Amino acid sequence: MIISSRREFIKSGMSLAAAGTFPATAFAALGPNDKFDFLIRNANVLDPSQGLSGKRDIGIRYGVIAEIAPSIDPTRALRVMDAGGKLVTPGLIDLHAHTYPFGSAIGIPADELVAHQCTTTVVSAGDAGANNFAAFRRFVVPAARTRQFAFIHIAVAGLAGFPVPELFNIDYAQVDVAARAVAENSDMVLGVKVRMSENVVARHGIEPLKRAILACERSGVPAKIMCHIGGVSDRALMSQILDMLRPGDVLTHCYSGAPNVAGDGTNIVQDGKLLPAALAAKRRGVVFDVGHGGGSFDYNIAEAAIAQGCTPDTISSDVHVFSGNTPGMPYLPWVMSKMIGLGFSLPEVISMATAAPARVISRIPKHGTMQLGAPADLSVLEVVEGAVNFVDTRNNNRVGKMFLRPAGTVVAGVPFGRPYQAPFTVR
């Protein structure tokens, strides 16, 4: 095949990735004398992507799921872990996190979040812009075991200047350099992040979002918007934002109750009523993402929006060095537990943190599932029953009946902690 242009080269690379050529997903049936590299026994498996639920053993070989059965002989494995009846799901995927330490002012190393989140994949939500993304790709991502993807910020320096607003000066929103960064890194970059709160963009109105969409279009590769809301400058602007978002774009902080600078409620629920533009966006395929964070989840907004037809599509944490210290505790399993408290079933919530964000990422075959041949990314969770108090980011309290407690994480067939693999090599 002769590739005549950079755009065709990028598109051909993405098609190879979609076909599984890279990253590779090796999977072959075991011979009679072959052994699993790793066996998880006595797992309470829950994989909504294939309607799989119940006690199972999970055999892993060469970094992928090789067998799931009611019982697997432990002598067939080199290493064995007993899950003790705990919940085992496809690896949790955090679609909105901040994992660019030392480059973004708010980033946390992805692997430091594993004990608190059981996350096997995270998406850096605009930590880097075109000017500093290369360092994230070259130095941060290769050093982590957690799988990482990213949205590139429309502002050239991303969140390096936080808490100074990155788009008070609209000249930082550079379309062409953002487009080039998306195109040249399309194997791991999902698109462009833009924050549309008034305290970030001042009175520039819809212009930052226009530039972000234009950067996606000029990149020449499939690229999505992740649009942050929460206290946009005026009520009419919120409907403009919703009308401009395309199918597949992500509206993050969808249940934010943060007011604008004047103290007015300008998000998707205004005076208790869901905006018609929000329901229209939902119906045409805009992804509604929770993005809890330290200031972006309001029970009153969530309850009204859900009752009026805007249920969440994906659950994410927006965890970073500031939000991680807040009373709302925006760690992914805790945010998932809050959604269970709002009436969603355990399978629905697991799907919103596995298969659904994997579809947004759309880079790895069978990602977000436990299908045979899928990456052996698994989260082990303890279901703790009993009354539990939850607080949102506006000091509203709700009482739930259970929560999910992190208990173990496996990435590419290798657990964090025991049993250790020798030699200690990961992917």
FENUR-V481936 format. One line per field, one symbol per residue. phi: phi as a letter, one per 30 degrees, with the letter a starting at -180 (. if undefined). psi: psi as a letter, one per 30 degrees, with the letter a starting at -180 (. if undefined). Layout:
phi = ???
psi = ???
This chain:
phi = .cccaddddddddddddddjdaddbdabddddcdbddabcchccdbbddbicakdbcbcbbhibdcabbeabddddbdbbbcdiiddbbeedccdbbbbcdiccdbdceedddedcbhdcbbcdcieccedbdeddddccdddcdddbbacdddddchcdcecdddbecddddcddddddddddbddbcdlbcbccdedcchcdhdeededddddedddibebccccdbkiddaddddddeddddcejdcccidcdcdddddicdbcdcbhicddedddddedcjddccdheicabbbeddddddddcjcddcbcbchdadcddcdddhdcedddeddddddjddeedddddcbdddddddhbbeieibcddidedcbccbcdcckdbccbccciccbcccabccdblbbbhicddjdddcbddbbh
psi = kkjfleeeeeeeeeeeeefgekkkikklkklfgllkekkklhkikjjffghkkaklkjkkkhgljfkklekkkffgkekkkjfhglkkllkkkjfjljhikfekfgkkkefffefffgkfkljjigekaefgeeeeeeeeeffkekkkalkkkfkfgbgfgkgkkfgejfffjjeeeeeeeeefhfffkfbkkkkgkegegbhgbfeeeeeeeeeeeffglkklkjjkljhleleeeeeeeeffklkflkjlhfhkgklaefgkjgafkkhfkkkefeeeeefggkkjkeidafggjjeeeeeeeefgfilkekklehkafeefglffihkeeeeeeeeefgfkleeeeeefgdeefeeeehfkkgkglglkflkijkkkkkjjklkkkkkagggkklklfllkkkflkkkhgkljalkkkkljkj.
